[in-house]
Structure formats: C-alpha cells, structure tokens
Amino acid sequence: MLDSYLHAPVVIAALLMLLPFLFAAFWPPSVQAAQRLPLTVRLGLPWVLCVPYAIVAISYGQFRLSWFTLYLLLPVMISWLLYRASVADAAQRGDWRDFLVLVVLGLAVDLRWFEPAWPPHLAVFNKMLLLDAGIYGFLAVRRLQAVGFDLRLRLADLRIGARELAFYTPIAIALGLTLRFLHVHTNIPTVSHVALGWMFTFFFIAVPEELFFRGWMQNLLERRLGRNWALLTTAFLFGLSHFNKRATHFNWRYVLLAALAGIFYGRAWRQERRVGASAITHASVDTLWSLWLR
C-alpha cells in the first residue's frame, strides 16, 4: 500500500493538487494575483485541475475520457457560475448560483459521485480537487469576503478553538455514551501518534469541511438569514452530511452529534471569521473521538 502512495506519478499529482490549497491558505498574495488576471484567463484557468487526474489515471491504466472531460469542464463551469453571481450580486448577499455550486460540490463529495474515477486508495484526490475548484471560484473569481481562509494561525485561533472544544466535549461525551454512539477506550497512544493524527485531520478533514460549511455556506447564509439562523442552519446541514458515515443506513446518532458539533464549530469561525479557529476545534474533536471514543 505504501508503495502505491509513493508511486512517482501519484506524488507529482498530489503536489499539483495541493499547490492551490497551500498557496491560498498560506500566501494570500497568490489569490490577489489570480484576481488581477484578464477575465477570460481567470475563468478558463481551472481547467488545469484535470491534470492530476490524467497523471494518476494514465499511470494506473484506467484513464477514461468521460472523467477527464468532467475534471476539465466542471471547475471552469464553477468559475463561470460564480463570476455570474459576482455580477448579479455585487453586495454579496448570496446568489442562487452560489448555492448551486455549494450543492453540487457538497453532494459530489458526500455521495462520492466521482470517486470511481480513482484507484480506491486515492479517492481523497477527488475531494481535494473539488476543494481546489471551490477555493479558486469563491476566492479568485467570486471574491467572496470574510471567508477567513488563512491558515497562518494566531494565538487567538488557538484560544477560540480550545474554548469551543471545552464547551462541546462534555456535551458530546455525555450524550454519545448515553446513545451508545461513543465507546471509551483505554489505549494510550504515543505523543507522535496523536500529533500526526491531529495534523492529518486538521489539513485533510477539518480545514476542507470548515472552509465549505463555515467559510462559504455559513458566511453566505448570514447575509440572508442573520447570524443565529445561519449558524443553526449550517450546523443542521453539517450534521445531515454525516447521515451515511460508518453505517449502511441513516445514522441518526452521528447526525445529531455532528449537528451539535457544528454549532460550536460555527461559533469558533464567526467570532473572528477565521477557518483556522473552527478547524482547530473540529480537528481536536475528531482526534479525541478516533483515538479514545470510537
């Protein structure tokens, strides 16, 4: 399995896939540079997101023109829709095109529509490529304000993230044990195991989900519904997105715990409108659950 991950084309594709994510998160001038590109170039540039798919698919002998066309055209279509949203909704109150893009991205990831395009152990590439398309569309084309996608963490992010973790943890443990969703384990992992697990969860689970649900969805809904209704609505949708996790049926216990968690993640994000703060809470909750309570 490790050899599959270290396969040279996979490494090259992974680096290409991570570059938009990392540049946007750690070097904001890169987004500003993309915003200054001529319109036709700016709208057409996302076609390059098909390149990682082509590299991986060809190297594994499973290239399909249909999947290549999807990864070529979908990111461009997302950029075009969000450009039209920026023209129709200069006040950024949330246009129907914004929410259409969120629905398509959310369902494609949650229902794993496009994962058959990839080798089974590389299905995460699909999630990251769609995330890249959203990052480029919302930040470089839509120019959505107050997203807070800046992973140059501050002490305030740590303080806010830890505070919301402290608020949510006793509620989650009490309710989770009562519902028999959580099960206490006494294993004591090494510090390095905890640290590596937390970092992986932070970058590849918490940040993508917090950017989607808080930086984009809650952000847009606030402009329509107000702070509190946006918080509750986003938390409910976040919980609902877990309906098929770790079960073959509607996992209502997971939905309930995730929806409650979404309230605290949303609180962490909205205090200073920083994805990093809510991602700290999110990654910490997931790490505690996976190591001691699953």
C-alpha positions in Angstrom: 0.0 0.0 0.0 2.8 2.4 0.9 4.4 1.8 -2.5 1.1 2.9 -4.1 1.2 6.2 -2.3 4.9 6.7 -3.1 4.5 5.9 -6.8 6.1 8.8 -8.6 3.1 9.9 -10.7 1.0 9.9 -7.6 3.5 12.1 -5.7 3.5 14.5 -8.7 -0.3 14.6 -8.9 -0.6 15.1 -5.1 1.8 18.1 -5.2 -0.1 19.6 -8.1 -3.4 19.1 -6.3 -2.1 20.6 -3.0 -0.5 23.7 -4.5 -3.7 25.8 -5.0 -4.8 24.8 -1.4 -1.5 25.7 0.2 -0.9 28.9 -1.8 -4.4 30.2 -0.9 -4.0 29.2 2.7 -0.5 30.4 3.4 0.2 33.1 0.8 -2.8 35.4 0.2 -1.0 37.4 -2.5 -1.4 34.4 -4.8 -5.2 34.9 -4.6 -4.8 38.6 -5.3 -2.6 37.8 -8.3 -5.2 35.5 -9.7 -7.9 38.2 -9.2 -5.9 40.5 -11.5 -5.7 38.1 -14.4 -7.7 39.0 -17.6 -11.3 37.7 -17.3 -11.0 35.1 -20.0 -7.8 33.7 -18.5 -9.2 33.8 -15.0 -12.4 31.9 -16.0 -10.5 29.3 -18.0 -7.6 28.7 -15.8 -9.3 26.0 -13.6 -9.1 23.5 -16.5 -5.6 22.6 -15.1 -7.3 20.7 -12.3 -7.8 17.9 -14.8 -4.0 17.3 -14.9 -3.7 15.4 -11.6 -6.5 13.1 -12.7 -4.8 12.5 -16.1 -1.4 11.7 -14.4 -2.9 9.2 -11.9 -5.3 7.6 -14.3 -2.8 7.1 -17.1 -0.2 5.7 -14.6 -2.8 3.1 -13.3 -4.1 2.3 -16.8 -7.6 3.4 -16.0 -7.9 6.7 -18.0 -11.4 7.5 -19.1 -12.3 10.4 -21.4 -15.6 10.9 -19.6 -13.8 11.5 -16.3 -11.1 13.6 -17.9 -13.8 15.8 -19.5 -15.6 16.2 -16.2 -12.5 17.4 -14.4 -11.7 19.6 -17.3 -15.1 21.3 -17.6 -16.6 21.3 -14.1 -14.1 23.6 -12.5 -14.4 26.0 -15.4 -18.2 25.9 -15.1 -17.9 26.6 -11.3 -15.8 29.7 -12.1 -18.3 30.9 -14.7 -21.3 30.5 -12.4 -19.5 32.3 -9.6 -18.5 35.1 -11.9 -22.1 35.5 -13.0 -23.0 35.5 -9.3 -20.5 38.3 -8.7 -22.1 40.4 -11.5 -25.6 39.8 -10.3 -24.9 40.1 -6.6 -22.3 42.7 -6.1 -23.4 43.2 -2.5 -22.6 39.5 -1.8 -25.9 38.7 -0.2 -25.8 35.2 -1.8 -26.9 34.5 -5.3 -28.7 31.3 -6.4 -25.5 30.4 -8.3 -23.5 30.4 -5.1 -25.8 27.9 -3.5 -26.0 25.8 -6.7 -22.2 25.5 -6.6 -22.3 24.6 -2.9 -24.9 21.9 -3.5 -23.0 20.3 -6.4 -19.7 20.3 -4.5 -21.3 19.1 -1.3 -23.3 16.2 -2.9 -20.4 15.2 -5.1 -18.2 14.7 -2.1 -20.7 13.4 0.4 -22.3 10.9 -2.1 -18.9 10.1 -3.7 -20.2 10.7 -7.2 -16.8 10.9 -8.8 -14.7 8.6 -6.7 -15.0 5.7 -9.2 -12.6 7.7 -11.4 -9.8 7.0 -9.0 -8.0 4.0 -7.6 -9.8 3.1 -4.3 -6.9 4.2 -2.1 -6.6 7.6 -3.9 -10.3 8.6 -3.7 -9.3 11.5 -1.4 -7.8 13.2 -4.6 -11.4 13.8 -5.8 -12.3 15.7 -2.6 -9.2 17.8 -2.8 -9.6 18.7 -6.5 -13.2 19.7 -5.9 -12.0 21.8 -2.9 -9.4 23.5 -5.2 -12.2 24.3 -7.7 -14.2 25.9 -4.9 -11.3 27.8 -3.5 -10.4 29.3 -6.8 -14.0 30.0 -7.7 -15.1 31.7 -4.4 -11.8 33.5 -3.7 -10.3 34.4 -7.1 -13.5 34.8 -9.2 -16.4 35.5 -6.8 -14.1 37.4 -4.4 -16.3 36.4 -1.5 -15.4 38.5 1.5 -14.9 37.4 5.2 -14.2 33.8 4.4 -11.3 33.6 6.7 -9.3 31.0 4.8 -5.9 31.9 6.3 -4.0 29.1 8.0 -1.3 31.3 9.4 -2.6 30.5 12.8 -2.8 33.1 15.6 -2.9 32.7 19.3 -6.5 33.9 19.2 -7.3 30.9 16.9 -5.9 28.5 19.4 -7.8 30.2 22.3 -11.1 30.3 20.5 -10.7 26.8 19.1 -9.8 25.4 22.6 -12.7 27.2 24.2 -15.3 25.8 21.9 -13.7 22.3 22.3 -14.1 22.7 26.1 -17.7 23.7 25.7 -18.6 20.9 23.3 -16.6 17.9 24.7 -18.7 17.3 27.9 -21.9 17.5 26.0 -20.7 15.2 23.3 -19.3 12.6 25.8 -22.4 12.6 28.0 -24.8 12.3 25.0 -22.6 10.0 23.0 -22.2 7.5 25.8 -25.9 7.6 26.6 -26.8 6.9 23.0 -24.1 4.2 22.8 -22.5 6.0 19.9 -19.3 6.6 21.8 -17.2 3.8 23.5 -14.4 4.6 25.8 -11.0 3.0 25.0 -8.1 2.9 27.5 -5.3 2.7 24.9 -2.6 5.3 25.4 -1.1 6.4 22.0 2.3 7.9 21.7 2.6 11.7 21.6 3.9 11.5 18.0 0.9 9.4 17.0 -1.5 11.9 18.5 0.3 14.8 16.9 0.5 13.2 13.4 -3.1 12.2 13.6 -4.2 15.7 14.6 -2.2 17.3 11.8 -3.6 14.9 9.2 -7.1 15.5 10.4 -6.6 19.3 10.5 -5.4 19.6 6.9 -7.4 17.0 5.1 -10.7 16.7 7.0 -11.2 19.7 9.3 -10.0 22.5 7.1 -11.9 21.4 3.9 -15.1 20.9 5.8 -14.8 24.1 7.8 -14.0 26.1 4.6 -17.1 24.6 2.9 -19.6 24.8 5.8 -18.4 27.9 7.6 -16.2 30.0 5.3 -18.7 29.6 2.3 -22.0 28.3 3.5 -22.5 30.0 6.9 -20.9 33.1 5.5 -23.4 33.4 2.7 -26.4 32.4 4.8 -25.6 35.1 7.4 -26.2 37.7 4.7 -29.7 36.2 4.1 -30.8 34.8 7.4 -28.8 36.6 10.1 -26.1 35.3 12.4 -28.1 32.9 14.6 -30.3 31.3 11.9 -27.2 30.9 9.7 -25.3 29.2 12.5 -28.2 26.8 13.2 -29.0 26.1 9.5 -25.4 25.4 8.7 -25.0 23.1 11.8 -28.1 21.2 10.7 -26.8 20.7 7.2 -23.3 19.7 8.5 -24.9 17.1 10.7 -27.1 15.8 7.9 -24.0 15.4 5.7 -22.9 12.6 8.1 -26.1 10.5 7.6 -24.2 7.8 5.7 -21.0 7.8 7.7 -19.9 4.5 9.3 -23.3 2.9 8.5 -25.3 1.5 5.6 -28.5 3.2 6.9 -29.4 6.7 8.1 -27.0 7.1 11.1 -29.2 9.5 13.2 -26.8 9.3 16.2 -23.9 10.6 14.1 -26.2 13.2 12.5 -27.2 14.5 15.9 -23.7 14.6 17.4 -22.3 16.2 14.2 -25.1 18.9 14.2 -24.3 19.8 17.8 -20.6 19.9 17.0 -21.4 22.2 14.0 -22.9 24.8 16.4 -19.6 25.0 18.3 -17.5 25.0 15.0 -19.7 27.8 13.7 -19.3 29.8 16.9 -15.5 29.4 16.6 -15.5 30.5 13.0 -17.8 33.5 13.4 -16.0 35.1 16.3 -13.2 36.4 14.2 -14.3 34.9 10.9 -11.3 32.5 10.7 -11.4 29.0 9.3 -8.3 28.2 11.3 -10.1 28.6 14.6 -13.1 26.3 13.8 -10.7 23.8 12.2 -8.8 23.6 15.5 -12.0 22.7 17.3 -13.0 20.3 14.6 -9.6 18.5 14.3 -9.4 18.2 18.1 -12.9 16.7 18.4 -12.2 14.2 15.6 -8.8 13.2 17.0 -10.2 12.6 20.5 -13.0 10.6 19.0 -10.8 8.5 16.8 -8.2 7.7 19.5 -10.3 7.2 22.6 -14.1 7.2 21.9 -14.8 5.4 18.7 
